[in-house]
Amino acid sequence: MRWLLGTQAEAAAATVLLSTTAEARLPVLVSPAFHAAVAAELHGRSTGAAASAALTPADAQTALAVLVHYPFQVVQTPGLYTTALKLAQGYRLASFAHALNAAVAGLAGCELWTADQQLISTLDGSLPHIRLITDYGSR
């Protein structure tokens, strides 16, 4: 979502990451909650309910249209929710959605690039496959 709504640095890094992934024909894996979480964020930003930068309803609709047409691969594997709950409890994560994303990456054996500095701080390097999006390109 950061290539649509992030800071300039987050959007730039996310755009490069998505382009590189597409060129390499690699899938972009997401949790079953991904689309709903992004739609909820867009709704919140377009109604003023979110503390972050506001969007017009038209901008939110445009961003959602881009989102639903991107070929994300939703991962629904056995053990996903059990793994996510263990991660959420073990690391005292504030968001189960973050735990789901971490579980998808862990089960798939891939990196998770996030803009959530709080998540990175909470994990404190204990899950090195979870990285800050603005560090993309410096690896």
C-alpha positions in Angstrom: 0.0 0.0 0.0 3.0 2.3 0.5 3.5 2.9 -3.2 0.0 4.5 -3.1 -0.1 6.2 0.3 3.3 6.3 1.9 5.8 9.0 2.4 7.8 10.0 -0.6 10.7 7.7 0.5 8.3 4.8 1.2 6.5 5.3 -2.1 9.8 5.4 -4.0 11.2 2.3 -2.4 7.9 0.4 -2.8 7.7 1.3 -6.5 11.2 0.0 -7.1 10.4 -3.1 -5.1 7.2 -3.8 -7.1 9.0 -3.1 -10.4 11.9 -5.4 -9.6 9.5 -8.1 -8.5 7.5 -7.8 -11.6 10.6 -7.8 -13.9 11.8 -11.0 -12.1 8.3 -12.5 -12.5 8.1 -13.1 -8.8 4.7 -13.2 -7.0 3.8 -10.6 -4.4 2.3 -12.6 -1.6 -0.3 -11.2 0.7 -2.4 -12.4 3.6 -6.1 -13.1 3.3 -6.7 -9.9 5.3 -4.6 -7.7 3.0 -7.3 -6.3 0.7 -9.7 -5.6 3.5 -7.0 -3.9 5.6 -6.1 -1.6 2.7 -9.7 -0.8 1.9 -10.3 0.0 5.5 -7.3 2.3 5.5 -8.5 4.0 2.4 -11.9 4.5 3.8 -10.5 5.9 7.0 -8.3 8.3 5.2 -11.1 9.5 2.9 -13.6 10.1 5.8 -11.1 11.8 8.1 -11.3 9.0 10.6 -7.5 8.3 10.3 -5.0 10.6 11.9 -2.7 10.4 8.8 -3.0 12.3 5.5 -6.5 12.7 4.2 -7.7 11.5 0.8 -10.7 12.6 -1.1 -13.3 9.9 -1.7 -12.4 10.0 -5.4 -8.7 9.4 -4.6 -9.6 6.5 -2.3 -11.7 5.0 -5.1 -8.8 5.4 -7.6 -6.3 3.8 -5.1 -8.7 0.9 -4.5 -9.0 0.4 -8.3 -5.2 0.2 -8.6 -5.1 -2.2 -5.7 -7.7 -4.7 -6.9 -6.1 -4.9 -10.3 -2.6 -5.6 -9.1 -1.8 -9.4 -9.3 -1.3 -10.1 -5.7 -1.2 -13.7 -4.7 -3.3 -14.3 -1.6 -1.7 -17.0 0.6 -4.1 -19.3 2.5 -2.1 -22.2 3.8 -2.6 -24.7 6.6 -1.2 -23.3 9.8 -1.3 -19.7 8.7 -3.6 -18.5 11.5 -1.9 -20.7 14.1 1.5 -19.3 13.1 0.2 -15.8 13.1 -1.3 -16.1 16.6 1.9 -17.5 17.9 3.8 -14.6 16.4 1.3 -12.1 17.7 1.4 -13.5 21.2 5.2 -14.2 21.3 6.2 -10.7 20.1 3.1 -8.9 21.7 2.3 -7.5 18.3 -0.3 -4.7 18.4 -1.9 -5.8 15.1 -3.0 -9.3 14.1 -2.8 -8.1 10.5 1.0 -7.6 11.0 1.2 -11.1 12.5 -0.6 -12.5 9.4 1.9 -10.8 7.1 4.8 -12.1 9.1 3.3 -15.6 9.1 2.9 -15.5 5.3 6.5 -14.4 4.8 7.8 -17.0 7.3 5.8 -19.9 5.8 6.7 -18.9 2.2 10.3 -18.4 3.1 10.4 -14.9 1.7 11.1 -11.3 2.8 8.4 -9.0 4.2 9.0 -5.4 3.4 7.1 -3.1 5.7 6.8 0.6 6.4 5.8 -0.1 10.0 8.7 1.2 12.1 6.9 0.1 15.3 6.8 -3.5 14.0 10.5 -3.4 13.1 11.3 -1.9 16.6 9.1 -4.6 18.3 10.8 -7.4 16.5 14.3 -5.9 17.2 15.9 -7.9 14.5 14.7 -11.3 15.7 13.0 -12.0 12.4 15.6 -10.8 9.9 13.4 -11.5 6.9 11.1 -8.7 8.0 12.7 -5.4 6.8 11.9 -1.7 6.6 10.7 -0.7 3.1 13.0 2.4 3.0 16.0 0.0 3.4 15.1 -1.7 0.1 18.0 -1.3 -2.3 20.6 -1.1 0.5 20.7 -4.8 1.0 
